Amino acid sequence: MTILTAILILLAVFQQVAPFLEEIEAIAQSESFDSGYLLVLLKAVGITLVGQTTSSLCKDAGESTLAFAVELASKAAILLVSLPVILKIFEYLSEILRI
């Protein structure tokens, strides 16, 4: 019964997320948007979801130290994934300051 409930909840969540994903796809297909930024965003969201889920599982198992390490590792991974975007922002700022 628990698995059936979980599947029903996931289906409901997917139905709610579908319009969001369609909008993201429309943005990605526009010519004025660099799809590399979208890829970074989706990777960061994925890392966040996996990190939070893993951390919660560790906490439920009584491993709070491991949960902290997982959270820290996921934050570091997000920083590494977003590094190209951060560097691009600094590049734009340096161009603005030169003007």
Secondary structure, 3 states (H helix, E strand, C coil): CHHHHHHHHHHHHHHHHHHHHHHHHHHHHCCCCCHHHHHHHHHHHHHHHHHHHHHHHHHHCCCHHHHHHHHHHHHHHHHHHCHHHHHHHHHHHHHHHHC
